[in-house]
Amino acid sequence: MAEVWLDNLMVKRESKSYVDSLYAILTHTGQFQGTKYVLAGYTGMAFKLSVHRRLLPMSVTTYGQWGEAHRPGIDNLGIFTIWDGGRTRHATFEYYQREAVNWVKRSLDEGKGVIYWIPEFGVIHGYDDADRIFYVQDGWNKEPQILLYDNFGLNFTGFWYCQVFGEQVRISEKDMLLESLRLAIEDWDIPYRLLPDRNIASGRMAYDVWVHALQSGDYDESGAAYLLESYCQSRTEIHMYMQDFRGIWNELDQACACYDQLGTLIHRMKGCMVQQDNRRMLRPDAVDELIQDLLKAKELEEQAIHYFRIISLKFPDRKRSTVPRWGAHSAR
């Protein structure tokens, strides 16, 4: 019976759970050598903002159909990837589950960890055929979770997802930067990523839904704090990402200045939260202040995206200007 354990593959929760997981895998394989915030920038993950109308904790990971939402960022790194996922209620789930167990093991045999929806995202970094188990890191705990092959994909959300990675081609840093700005523009402009569901808004619209929830008072308290924490982290990542590339284009420097101002707001927003009963909560007396800061933040991001558009128009964009011979189609 085979057993595999990938040493020195460690997930640490600091960013979005997908970015944390991806960073752990790619640094372990040597396919990425930069900082985590640069990875969040290149993949466009730092720019993703989704908000449920009641500010539920799920807001942070409901930024689209995961396979389609993650693919452009991995493409931008030049890495081959395969993923699968869906709803566990489907009659065919057990067949997909069986196949997924096999190809996850093959990836581990090749020395590459696998991204897995726990929830949230984590990394499968080992298996033991004798006990028919996988070892999974969630980024919070030092000890791995144990996942039975028979329980693969089963969780309280009703969704399953896993993703493996292959070989890599080289893409220049400037090209990855440009594409990441275009991904940011797309995410800003698309209001609903999960149509026909309109309970979750994205990009520009996410700010409006967020403010409306706070004004109405009808929101999940722990979710509101978790969303704000995630937002502060992602916007800090964007700020650092922009600073790393100052001087390449004048408009990028202007966009960076917008995120400089947003950084001041972020510092104030963090003060809107308190620790209460072992969880983060919004301070009731700080909600009005937070609303005003979010409105200002939306204006600053709108300005930054405007500068991204100017940069994008300077260069050909074959990914979006060329329609395949067989036409365009929507995500499955």
Disulfide bonds with the S-S distance in Angstrom:
none
